[in-house]
Amino acid sequence: MKTIEELMAPAKKLTELNRVQMKKAMDAQYATAKEYESLAEKRFEAARDIKDAASCNAFIMDQVEFARSGMEKILLDSKTFLKEAKTYNDEVMNLIQGSQDVASKK
């Protein structure tokens, strides 16, 4: 007969996996929020520097580039998130499979 510790081992591993995953997600969200805050501050500063038609035109052209690079960043962040989610899912499925294997062995 299995001991309680043996039966609970997969649940403990899953709990730790969830804790680590949540911390990684929170750290990534915080870093991303700080990045966007910095970018917004830079754009506000650039808007304050508009003094004439030429600087307005330069600002608008910068905004176009900013939008393009921002969209690329969003796509990259999304790909990274999906990769992390797949890795997490694979680890959870391995834990579930492992716990089923442990439970089925007497």
Helices and strands as residue ranges (DSSP letters): H 4-48, H 53-104
